[in-house]
Amino acid sequence: MIKPHKLKEKSVKKAKLLALVAASAMIASTAIAIPARAAGIEMTYLTPAYLKGTIASTERIVADWNKANPSAKVKIVYGDVNNMQDKLTTAFAGNVAPDIFQHEAASILSFSKQGYLANLSSEMRTLKPTMPSGLWNVGSYQAKLYGVPTMTQTYTIFANVDAFKKAGIAVPTGTNSFTWDDYRALAKKFTTDGKYGVAWGLKSPAAMSMIMGMNFNAKFFKGLTTGAGASLSIGNAELEVPSRIHAMIYDDKSVDPASLTMTGAGPVPGFLSGKYAMIFAASYVASDLDVAAKAAGFNWTALPLLKGTSNQQGANPQTLSVSAQSPYKKQAAAFIRFMMKDENLAELALGEGLIPSTSGSLKAAQTIKKGNAGWQQILDDGSALALAPFTLVANYQKWKDTVLQPALQQYIQGKISIQELKKRELDGWKAIR
């Protein structure tokens, strides 16, 4: 016979055991339900940021995210802006791709087609109404978003306001009002007393020529959606920009020949020293001019975007993507949404001298730069950005770098004719295909 107190003790032990089992089961079920972020993860973010202001903004944003999300932290990895494509290609092939990375729309197309990128359409659906459809489409492939457009540049003309005042020439203002002919006439006026009116860094003219071609409705590629694939077509519209540049250099002699082998930002020192009344450059130069204005009181502004039949420019925005290999796609998408907050994106874009992609961030940037005529002009012209069809062409990057770039360099340097330029562009595309 079991004694009553032993029975009671056994019952208590059994109850305790059952309670322990139940608690263990509850803990186990809870652990399964907790998202991966609660277990403490670290995501890698690859960025080619190299400007001081951009690095500072990036690190501030990541620090804010990590503070608010201690169980889903982000680690910044800095990449070489000139080697991003090769680095990513190798990383995807080796299954060691970063969770999140910054790149550009034209360059992620091949990754989208190969299935290396996560579809972000659903995760970013709240952002879609806040940006121009052209920008959204540039980051998409087959109606799926693989690269969130963050910011983009325009090609514009920067002017020395004091030089204009001294010459008694009004500084052009407005939007969709300043033509290529107006620009050419101004360059001639300022070419005097041994000075050239314009410096134009044309060491790498291919991307600029393609993007500016939209001023004259240049298409370049046809049949983008056909089974046969894209074909290259070069007509008068596609040759308009290079021929106009050539005329300014060799007919008008208003462009400093020394600038033809400079990088896009190469003419900035001469501009700041008063050597040129105008320089043609990408909008990111504005960040350099900001520094100069504070240091030496340099009075600069940006002129309205050039207009041919329109002032449209093709957009090839910077993008944020999530690797399909990442085990933390939801958390990575959440981090991108955090970066896309108005104040964050405005700060990043202004640090790069670029135009932010969303309406809210654009307004935030305009508020920050209120009273700065040059910045206001750049930001106001953001509405002229449109889908650049060439970004949808799989072999565009290869053709641009290996065919168009050297051919344009030789044409601009007066070594080949416009007819030879056209021939090299067409033959080069056929060889790549």
TABEL-V496147 format. One record per backbone hydrogen bond with DSSP energy under -1.0 kcal/mol. CO is the residue of the C=O (numbers start at 0). NH is the residue of the N-H. E is the energy in kcal/mol with one decimal. If there is no record, write none. Layout:
co=CO nh=NH e=E
co=CO nh=NH e=E
//
This chain:
co=2 nh=6 e=-2.3
co=3 nh=7 e=-2.3
co=4 nh=8 e=-2.1
co=5 nh=9 e=-2.6
co=6 nh=10 e=-2.3
co=7 nh=11 e=-2.4
co=8 nh=12 e=-2.5
co=9 nh=13 e=-2.4
co=10 nh=14 e=-2.5
co=11 nh=15 e=-2.7
co=12 nh=16 e=-2.4
co=13 nh=17 e=-2.8
co=14 nh=18 e=-2.4
co=15 nh=19 e=-2.4
co=16 nh=20 e=-2.7
co=17 nh=21 e=-2.6
co=18 nh=22 e=-2.6
co=19 nh=23 e=-2.6
co=20 nh=24 e=-2.6
co=21 nh=25 e=-2.2
co=22 nh=26 e=-2.5
co=23 nh=27 e=-2.6
co=24 nh=28 e=-2.5
co=25 nh=29 e=-2.3
co=26 nh=30 e=-2.5
co=27 nh=31 e=-1.6
co=28 nh=32 e=-1.5
co=29 nh=33 e=-1.5
co=34 nh=37 e=-1.5
co=35 nh=38 e=-1.4
co=36 nh=39 e=-1.3
co=40 nh=72 e=-1.7
co=42 nh=74 e=-3.5
co=43 nh=99 e=-2.3
co=44 nh=76 e=-3.1
co=45 nh=101 e=-2.4
co=46 nh=78 e=-2.8
co=50 nh=54 e=-2.7
co=51 nh=55 e=-2.5
co=52 nh=56 e=-2.2
co=53 nh=57 e=-2.9
co=54 nh=58 e=-2.6
co=55 nh=59 e=-1.9
co=56 nh=60 e=-2.5
co=57 nh=61 e=-2.5
co=58 nh=62 e=-2.1
co=59 nh=63 e=-2.2
co=60 nh=64 e=-2.3
co=61 nh=65 e=-2.9
co=62 nh=66 e=-2.1
co=63 nh=67 e=-1.9
co=64 nh=68 e=-2.0
co=68 nh=71 e=-2.0
co=70 nh=40 e=-2.4
co=72 nh=42 e=-3.2
co=74 nh=44 e=-2.8
co=76 nh=46 e=-2.3
co=79 nh=82 e=-2.0
co=82 nh=86 e=-2.3
co=83 nh=87 e=-2.7
co=84 nh=88 e=-2.5
co=85 nh=89 e=-2.4
co=86 nh=90 e=-2.1
co=87 nh=91 e=-2.9
co=88 nh=92 e=-2.1
co=89 nh=93 e=-1.9
co=90 nh=95 e=-2.7
co=91 nh=94 e=-1.2
co=98 nh=322 e=-1.9
co=99 nh=45 e=-2.5
co=100 nh=320 e=-2.5
co=102 nh=318 e=-2.7
co=103 nh=107 e=-1.2
co=107 nh=111 e=-2.5
co=108 nh=112 e=-2.3
co=109 nh=113 e=-1.6
co=110 nh=115 e=-2.2
co=111 nh=114 e=-1.1
co=115 nh=323 e=-2.9
co=119 nh=123 e=-2.1
co=121 nh=124 e=-1.2
co=123 nh=126 e=-1.8
co=126 nh=129 e=-1.8
co=127 nh=130 e=-1.3
co=129 nh=358 e=-2.8
co=131 nh=135 e=-1.9
co=132 nh=136 e=-2.6
co=133 nh=137 e=-1.5
co=134 nh=138 e=-1.1
co=136 nh=139 e=-1.6
co=138 nh=145 e=-2.2
co=138 nh=146 e=-1.9
co=140 nh=143 e=-1.3
co=143 nh=140 e=-2.5
co=144 nh=119 e=-3.5
co=147 nh=319 e=-1.3
co=149 nh=356 e=-2.4
co=150 nh=317 e=-3.0
co=151 nh=354 e=-3.1
co=153 nh=282 e=-2.6
co=155 nh=280 e=-2.5
co=156 nh=302 e=-3.0
co=157 nh=278 e=-1.9
co=158 nh=300 e=-1.7
co=159 nh=163 e=-1.8
co=160 nh=164 e=-2.3
co=161 nh=165 e=-2.5
co=162 nh=166 e=-1.7
co=163 nh=168 e=-2.5
co=177 nh=306 e=-1.5
co=178 nh=182 e=-2.2
co=179 nh=183 e=-2.5
co=180 nh=184 e=-2.3
co=181 nh=185 e=-2.4
co=182 nh=186 e=-2.4
co=183 nh=187 e=-1.8
co=184 nh=188 e=-2.0
co=185 nh=189 e=-2.0
co=189 nh=191 e=-1.4
co=191 nh=194 e=-1.9
co=196 nh=277 e=-1.3
co=197 nh=255 e=-2.4
co=198 nh=279 e=-1.8
co=204 nh=208 e=-2.5
co=205 nh=209 e=-2.2
co=206 nh=210 e=-2.6
co=207 nh=211 e=-2.9
co=208 nh=212 e=-1.1
co=210 nh=213 e=-1.1
co=210 nh=313 e=-1.3
co=211 nh=214 e=-2.2
co=212 nh=215 e=-1.9
co=212 nh=217 e=-2.1
co=213 nh=216 e=-1.5
co=214 nh=308 e=-2.5
co=214 nh=309 e=-1.6
co=218 nh=220 e=-2.8
co=219 nh=232 e=-3.7
co=221 nh=230 e=-2.5
co=222 nh=225 e=-1.1
co=230 nh=221 e=-2.8
co=234 nh=238 e=-1.0
co=238 nh=242 e=-2.1
co=239 nh=243 e=-2.0
co=240 nh=244 e=-2.3
co=241 nh=245 e=-2.4
co=242 nh=246 e=-1.9
co=243 nh=247 e=-2.0
co=244 nh=248 e=-1.9
co=245 nh=249 e=-2.9
co=246 nh=250 e=-1.8
co=246 nh=251 e=-2.4
co=247 nh=253 e=-2.3
co=253 nh=197 e=-2.1
co=255 nh=258 e=-1.8
co=256 nh=259 e=-1.4
co=258 nh=201 e=-1.3
co=258 nh=261 e=-1.6
co=261 nh=202 e=-2.6
co=262 nh=265 e=-1.2
co=264 nh=267 e=-1.7
co=266 nh=270 e=-2.2
co=267 nh=271 e=-2.7
co=268 nh=272 e=-1.5
co=269 nh=274 e=-2.6
co=270 nh=273 e=-1.3
co=276 nh=159 e=-2.6
co=277 nh=198 e=-1.4
co=278 nh=157 e=-2.8
co=280 nh=155 e=-2.9
co=281 nh=284 e=-2.0
co=282 nh=285 e=-2.1
co=283 nh=286 e=-1.4
co=284 nh=288 e=-2.1
co=285 nh=289 e=-2.0
co=286 nh=290 e=-1.3
co=287 nh=291 e=-1.9
co=288 nh=292 e=-2.7
co=289 nh=293 e=-1.8
co=290 nh=294 e=-2.1
co=291 nh=295 e=-3.1
co=292 nh=296 e=-1.4
co=298 nh=160 e=-1.9
co=300 nh=158 e=-2.9
co=306 nh=179 e=-1.8
co=309 nh=307 e=-2.7
co=312 nh=385 e=-2.3
co=316 nh=104 e=-2.5
co=317 nh=149 e=-2.9
co=318 nh=102 e=-2.2
co=319 nh=147 e=-2.8
co=320 nh=100 e=-2.0
co=321 nh=117 e=-3.0
co=322 nh=325 e=-1.3
co=327 nh=331 e=-2.7
co=328 nh=332 e=-2.4
co=329 nh=333 e=-2.0
co=330 nh=334 e=-2.0
co=331 nh=335 e=-1.9
co=332 nh=336 e=-2.2
co=333 nh=337 e=-1.8
co=334 nh=338 e=-2.3
co=335 nh=339 e=-1.8
co=337 nh=340 e=-1.3
co=340 nh=344 e=-2.9
co=341 nh=345 e=-2.4
co=342 nh=346 e=-1.6
co=343 nh=347 e=-2.3
co=344 nh=348 e=-2.8
co=345 nh=349 e=-2.4
co=346 nh=350 e=-1.7
co=347 nh=351 e=-1.2
co=348 nh=353 e=-3.0
co=354 nh=151 e=-2.0
co=357 nh=361 e=-2.1
co=358 nh=362 e=-2.0
co=359 nh=363 e=-2.0
co=360 nh=364 e=-2.2
co=361 nh=365 e=-2.4
co=362 nh=366 e=-2.1
co=363 nh=367 e=-2.1
co=364 nh=368 e=-2.2
co=366 nh=369 e=-1.2
co=368 nh=371 e=-2.3
co=371 nh=375 e=-2.6
co=372 nh=376 e=-2.2
co=373 nh=377 e=-2.1
co=374 nh=378 e=-2.8
co=375 nh=379 e=-2.7
co=376 nh=380 e=-1.6
co=378 nh=381 e=-1.3
co=380 nh=383 e=-2.0
co=381 nh=384 e=-1.5
co=383 nh=312 e=-1.6
co=385 nh=314 e=-2.5
co=387 nh=390 e=-2.0
co=388 nh=391 e=-2.0
co=389 nh=392 e=-1.6
co=392 nh=395 e=-1.6
co=394 nh=398 e=-2.4
co=395 nh=399 e=-3.2
co=396 nh=400 e=-2.3
co=397 nh=401 e=-2.5
co=398 nh=402 e=-2.1
co=398 nh=403 e=-2.3
co=399 nh=404 e=-2.3
co=402 nh=406 e=-1.8
co=403 nh=407 e=-2.8
co=404 nh=408 e=-2.2
co=405 nh=409 e=-2.0
co=406 nh=410 e=-2.0
co=407 nh=411 e=-3.0
co=408 nh=412 e=-1.7
co=409 nh=414 e=-3.1
co=410 nh=413 e=-1.6
co=416 nh=420 e=-2.0
co=417 nh=421 e=-2.1
co=418 nh=422 e=-2.1
co=419 nh=423 e=-2.6
co=420 nh=424 e=-2.1
co=421 nh=425 e=-2.2
co=422 nh=426 e=-2.9
co=423 nh=427 e=-2.2
co=424 nh=428 e=-1.6
co=425 nh=429 e=-2.0
co=426 nh=430 e=-2.0
co=427 nh=431 e=-1.7
co=428 nh=432 e=-2.5
//
